[in-house]
Amino acid sequence: MAVDGLEHIVGGFGTALLAVVALAWSLLVAAASVLGVGLLLAPTVPRVLRAVADRERARLTRWGPAVVGPPPLPGTTREALRDPSVRREAAWAGVHGTAGLLLGAVGISLPIYAVEYASFPLWYRALDPEEGGPGFVMWRIDGFADAAVVWLIGVLFVVITIGFGPGIARLQAFAGRRLLAPSGDVDLSLRVAELTLTRAAALDAHAVELRRIERSLHDGTQNRLVAVNVLIGAARRAQQRDPAVVADILDRAQEATEQALAELRSVVRGILPPVLDDRGLDGALAGLAGTCVVPCELEVDVPGRCAVSVEATAYFVVAEALTNIAKHSGASSARVVVRRAGDRLLLSVTDDGKGGADETGGSGLGGIRQRVAAYDGRFVMSSPAGGPTRMDVELPCGS
């Protein structure tokens, strides 16, 4: 939590600096417009505010519930400046560029002070005793006892960082979640559009799944059963002409029957794995982790049961992700974390491979995104070149 909070604070500090730039530019253009020379630059003000606000929306969406952007800017500058969403973005720039910047500076300074003070006993001898210690420690450092006092201050900074860091991150994000989210009527229309897209994704995913099952049955099981039928016919004909070969033909028919049964079981498992009913999500994922060729650490904290369809989606997401790791990542280890937070099932898969995962490269990531979108879930992928690769999935699972 403390590390996540620090990441949020650093990201918020970056957007706060951009908000300061946007706010300064808006004030500069407003002042110049009074003199008549800034009117030509007036159209840039809403565009700059929108660009910076969109950066903050993207940041907040990565770390929590999605913050949906407003409709495109109106065509004229006068309409854009009167647009309620632009005014809310200007208000956000004022708040985030001041309070958000201050909170970011405090949140970043706390761990720096914690490291500096806590490590002081290791390097206090390099300082002149008359100069005192780091920061506000201005008294004389005569020996290890005085350095230990500074170390205790460092421990206090560590406690404050861990205890207050997440709260500072939430407070820093409050203005963005309050001011950058669309108003109620706009939010409802955007939500309808989002659900329409989700429904389309669900239908696409369903169609893809039906085609996969049809191919499996047609190319595999059906061919095996045709072979069994041909072999049985051959055995009947051979019974009259050459009884000695009947046993061999029946053996081949039995082998084809067993292969057909195995393929049918595989198709059934692909629709809804029986292991979910037998062992639950924890046991099913343990089976996947145990059979993965890359050493995989599994952590599951899901009290109770989710809907069967949600558990099946989580199972297939982990299965596809571990398959990708084994085939493409070159990783030496992987980690799967599944936990329940309220009415959401949170799933994270990470590996220490070479990174560079691409959804368009036929690795199955597009299918994972479709599966998640079909349940109105959230899919976030981070795979920089050189790794590590992290995939976060969020699925609704009821209260």
C-alpha positions in Angstrom: 0.0 0.0 0.0 2.8 2.5 0.9 4.6 1.8 -2.4 1.4 2.2 -4.4 0.6 5.4 -2.5 4.1 6.8 -3.4 3.6 5.9 -7.0 0.2 7.7 -7.0 1.8 10.7 -5.3 4.6 10.9 -7.8 2.2 10.7 -10.7 0.0 13.3 -9.2 2.9 15.6 -8.6 3.7 15.3 -12.4 0.2 16.3 -13.4 0.2 19.0 -10.8 3.2 20.6 -12.5 1.3 20.4 -15.8 -1.7 22.0 -14.1 0.5 24.9 -13.0 1.7 25.4 -16.6 -1.9 25.2 -17.9 -3.1 27.6 -15.2 -0.2 30.1 -15.8 -0.9 30.0 -19.6 -4.6 30.6 -19.0 -3.9 33.6 -16.8 -1.3 34.9 -19.2 -3.7 34.7 -22.1 -6.5 36.3 -20.0 -4.2 39.2 -19.1 -3.1 39.7 -22.7 -6.7 39.5 -23.9 -7.5 42.6 -21.8 -5.0 44.5 -23.8 -6.4 42.9 -27.0 -3.2 41.1 -27.9 -4.2 37.7 -26.4 -7.4 37.1 -28.3 -5.6 35.1 -31.0 -4.3 32.8 -28.3 -7.7 32.4 -26.6 -8.6 29.2 -28.5 -5.5 27.4 -27.1 -6.8 27.8 -23.4 -9.5 25.2 -23.5 -7.4 22.8 -25.5 -4.5 23.1 -23.1 -6.8 22.6 -20.1 -8.4 19.6 -21.8 -5.0 18.0 -22.6 -3.7 18.3 -19.1 -7.1 17.2 -17.6 -7.1 14.1 -19.8 -3.6 13.2 -18.5 -5.0 13.3 -15.0 -8.1 11.3 -16.0 -5.8 8.6 -17.5 -3.7 8.6 -14.3 -6.8 8.2 -12.0 -8.2 5.5 -14.3 -5.0 3.5 -14.0 -5.2 3.6 -10.2 -8.9 3.1 -9.6 -12.4 3.5 -11.0 -12.4 5.0 -14.5 -12.8 8.7 -14.9 -14.7 9.2 -18.2 -13.9 12.2 -20.2 -16.5 14.7 -21.4 -17.6 15.1 -25.0 -15.3 16.9 -27.5 -14.8 20.6 -27.2 -17.4 22.8 -29.0 -16.4 24.3 -32.3 -16.0 28.0 -31.3 -13.8 29.5 -28.6 -16.8 31.3 -27.0 -18.8 28.1 -26.7 -15.7 26.2 -25.4 -15.1 28.8 -22.7 -18.7 28.6 -21.6 -18.7 24.8 -21.6 -19.3 23.5 -18.0 -16.7 20.8 -18.4 -14.0 23.3 -19.4 -14.9 25.5 -16.4 -14.6 22.4 -14.2 -11.2 21.6 -15.7 -10.1 25.2 -15.0 -11.2 24.8 -11.4 -9.4 21.5 -11.2 -6.2 23.1 -12.6 -6.4 25.8 -9.9 -6.9 23.3 -7.0 -4.5 20.6 -8.3 -1.8 23.1 -9.3 -1.7 24.5 -5.7 -3.0 22.0 -3.1 -2.1 19.0 -5.3 1.4 20.3 -5.9 1.9 20.9 -2.2 0.6 17.4 -1.3 2.8 15.9 -3.9 5.9 17.7 -2.6 5.1 16.6 1.0 4.4 13.0 -0.1 7.7 12.8 -2.0 9.7 14.5 0.7 8.6 12.1 3.5 10.4 9.0 2.1 13.4 11.0 1.2 13.7 12.3 4.7 13.0 8.8 6.0 16.0 7.4 4.1 18.3 10.3 4.9 17.6 10.3 8.6 17.4 6.5 9.1 20.7 6.0 7.3 22.5 8.8 9.2 24.4 6.5 11.6 26.1 5.0 8.6 27.7 8.2 7.3 27.6 10.7 10.2 31.4 10.5 10.6 31.8 12.1 7.1 30.4 15.4 8.5 31.9 18.0 10.7 30.4 17.6 14.2 29.8 21.3 14.3 27.6 21.2 11.2 25.0 19.0 12.9 22.9 16.4 11.1 20.7 16.4 8.0 17.8 18.8 7.5 16.6 20.5 10.7 19.0 18.7 13.0 21.3 21.6 13.8 22.8 20.4 17.1 26.3 19.1 17.4 26.8 15.4 16.6 29.4 14.1 19.1 29.1 10.4 18.5 27.0 7.4 17.8 24.5 8.3 20.5 23.6 11.6 18.8 23.5 9.8 15.5 21.1 7.3 17.0 18.7 10.1 18.0 18.7 11.2 14.3 18.0 7.6 13.4 14.9 7.6 15.6 13.7 10.6 13.8 14.2 8.7 10.6 12.1 5.8 12.0 9.4 8.3 12.8 9.5 9.5 9.2 9.2 5.9 8.0 6.1 5.4 10.2 4.6 8.6 8.9 5.3 7.7 5.3 3.7 4.2 5.6 0.8 5.5 7.7 -0.1 8.7 5.8 1.2 8.1 2.3 -1.9 6.4 0.9 -4.1 9.0 2.6 -2.1 11.8 0.9 -2.5 10.0 -2.4 -6.2 9.8 -2.0 -6.5 13.5 -0.9 -4.3 14.5 -3.9 -6.7 12.6 -6.3 -9.9 14.0 -4.7 -10.1 17.1 -6.8 -9.6 15.2 -10.0 -12.3 12.6 -9.2 -14.7 15.3 -8.1 -14.1 17.9 -10.8 -13.0 15.9 -13.8 -15.8 13.4 -13.8 -18.7 14.4 -16.1 -21.9 15.7 -14.7 -24.8 13.4 -14.1 -26.7 13.7 -17.4 -23.5 13.4 -19.4 -22.3 10.5 -17.3 -25.5 8.6 -17.9 -25.2 9.0 -21.7 -21.6 8.0 -21.7 -22.5 5.0 -19.5 -25.1 4.0 -22.0 -22.5 4.2 -24.8 -20.0 2.3 -22.7 -22.6 -0.5 -22.0 -23.4 -0.6 -25.7 -19.8 -1.2 -26.5 -19.6 -3.8 -23.7 -22.6 -5.6 -25.1 -20.9 -5.7 -28.5 -17.7 -7.0 -27.0 -19.7 -9.7 -25.2 -21.4 -10.8 -28.4 -18.0 -10.8 -30.2 -16.5 -12.9 -27.4 -19.4 -15.3 -27.5 -19.2 -15.6 -31.3 -15.4 -16.3 -31.1 -16.1 -18.9 -28.4 -18.7 -20.6 -30.5 -16.4 -20.7 -33.5 -13.6 -22.2 -31.4 -16.0 -24.9 -30.1 -17.3 -25.6 -33.6 -13.7 -25.9 -35.0 -12.7 -28.2 -32.2 -15.7 -30.5 -32.7 -15.5 -30.4 -36.5 -11.7 -30.8 -37.0 -11.2 -33.1 -34.1 -14.0 -35.1 -32.6 -16.1 -35.4 -35.8 -13.1 -36.7 -37.7 -12.4 -39.3 -35.0 -16.0 -40.5 -35.0 -16.0 -40.7 -38.8 -12.8 -42.8 -38.5 -14.6 -45.1 -36.0 -17.5 -45.5 -38.3 -15.2 -46.4 -41.2 -13.3 -48.9 -39.1 -16.4 -50.6 -37.8 -17.6 -51.0 -41.4 -14.2 -52.4 -42.4 -14.4 -54.8 -39.5 -17.8 -56.1 -40.7 -16.5 -56.7 -44.2 -13.3 -58.3 -43.0 -15.3 -60.7 -40.7 -16.5 -62.6 -43.8 -13.3 -62.3 -45.9 -10.4 -62.2 -43.4 -11.4 -62.7 -39.8 -7.7 -62.5 -38.7 -7.5 -58.7 -39.2 -10.8 -57.9 -37.4 -9.0 -57.6 -34.0 -6.5 -55.2 -35.4 -9.3 -53.0 -36.9 -11.2 -53.1 -33.7 -8.1 -52.0 -31.7 -7.7 -49.0 -34.1 -11.4 -48.2 -33.7 -11.1 -48.3 -29.9 -8.1 -46.0 -30.0 -10.0 -43.5 -32.2 -12.9 -43.7 -29.8 -10.6 -42.9 -26.9 -9.1 -40.0 -28.7 -12.6 -38.6 -29.6 -13.6 -38.9 -25.9 -10.4 -37.1 -24.8 -11.1 -34.3 -27.3 -14.7 -34.0 -26.1 -13.5 -33.7 -22.5 -11.1 -30.9 -23.7 -13.9 -29.1 -25.4 -16.1 -29.4 -22.3 -13.3 -28.1 -20.1 -12.9 -25.2 -22.5 -16.6 -24.3 -21.9 -16.6 -24.5 -18.1 -13.7 -26.3 -16.3 -15.2 -28.9 -14.0 -12.3 -28.3 -11.6 -14.0 -25.0 -10.6 -17.0 -26.9 -9.3 -14.8 -29.6 -7.7 -12.1 -27.4 -6.1 -13.3 -23.8 -6.3 -11.3 -20.9 -7.8 -8.4 -21.3 -5.3 -7.9 -25.0 -6.2 -8.4 -24.5 -9.9 -5.8 -21.7 -10.0 -3.4 -23.8 -7.9 -3.7 -26.5 -10.6 -2.8 -24.0 -13.3 0.2 -22.6 -11.3 1.4 -26.1 -10.4 1.5 -27.2 -14.1 3.0 -24.0 -15.4 6.5 -24.6 -16.8 7.6 -21.3 -15.4 7.8 -21.3 -11.5 4.7 -19.5 -10.4 3.8 -18.1 -7.0 0.1 -18.0 -6.3 -1.7 -15.9 -3.7 -5.5 -16.2 -3.5 -7.7 -14.3 -0.9 -11.3 -14.7 -2.1 -13.7 -15.5 0.8 -16.8 -17.2 -0.4 -17.7 -17.9 -4.0 -18.2 -15.5 -6.9 -20.6 -16.1 -9.8 -19.7 -19.2 -11.8 -19.2 -17.1 -15.0 -16.9 -14.7 -13.2 -14.8 -17.5 -11.7 -14.6 -19.1 -15.2 -13.5 -15.8 -16.7 -10.8 -15.4 -14.0 -9.7 -19.0 -14.6 -9.4 -18.5 -18.4 -7.6 -15.2 -17.9 -4.9 -16.8 -15.7 -4.6 -19.8 -18.0 -4.1 -17.6 -21.0 -1.7 -15.3 -19.2 0.5 -18.2 -17.9 0.5 -19.8 -21.4 1.8 -16.5 -22.8 4.4 -16.3 -20.1 5.6 -19.8 -20.9 5.7 -19.2 -24.7 6.8 -15.7 -25.2 8.2 -13.9 -22.1 11.4 -15.8 -21.4 10.6 -15.3 -17.7 12.2 -17.2 -14.8 9.3 -16.6 -12.4 5.7 -15.5 -12.4 3.3 -14.4 -9.7 -0.5 -14.5 -9.6 -2.5 -12.6 -7.0 -6.3 -12.9 -6.8 -8.2 -11.1 -4.1 -11.7 -9.8 -3.5 -12.3 -6.2 -2.6 -16.0 -5.5 -1.8 -17.9 -6.4 -5.0 -14.9 -6.6 -7.2 -12.6 -9.5 -8.0 -9.0 -8.2 -8.5 -6.5 -10.3 -10.4 -2.9 -9.5 -11.1 -0.4 -11.6 -13.1 3.3 -10.5 -13.3 6.5 -12.0 -14.7 10.1 -11.0 -14.8 10.5 -11.7 -18.5 11.7 -9.5 -21.4 8.5 -7.5 -21.7 7.2 -5.9 -24.9 3.9 -7.8 -24.9 1.7 -6.6 -27.8 -2.1 -7.2 -27.9 -1.9 -7.1 -31.7 0.7 -9.8 -32.0 -1.6 -12.8 -31.7 -0.6 -13.6 -28.1 -4.2 -14.0 -26.9 -4.2 -10.6 -25.0 -6.9 -9.3 -27.2 -9.1 -12.3 -26.3 -8.4 -11.6 -22.6 -9.5 -8.0 -23.0 -12.7 -9.2 -24.8 -13.5 -11.7 -22.1 -13.0 -9.0 -19.4 -15.0 -6.3 -21.3 -17.9 -8.8 -21.7 -18.4 -8.7 -17.9 -18.0 -4.9 -17.7 -14.6 -5.4 -16.2 -11.3 -3.5 -16.4 -8.1 -4.7 -18.1 -4.8 -2.9 -17.8 -1.5 -4.1 -19.3 2.0 -2.8 -18.6 4.9 -4.4 -20.5 7.8 -2.1 -21.1 10.7 -3.4 -23.2 13.0 -5.3 -20.8 10.2 -6.1 -18.4 8.6 -6.7 -16.1 5.2 -7.4 -17.5 2.1 -6.9 -15.3 -1.5 -7.5 -16.2 -4.3 -6.2 -13.9 -7.9 -7.4 -14.3 -10.9 -6.2 -12.3 -14.2 -8.1 -12.5 -17.6 -7.4 -10.8 -18.5 -10.3 -8.6 -21.5 -9.1 -6.6 -21.7 -8.0 -3.0 
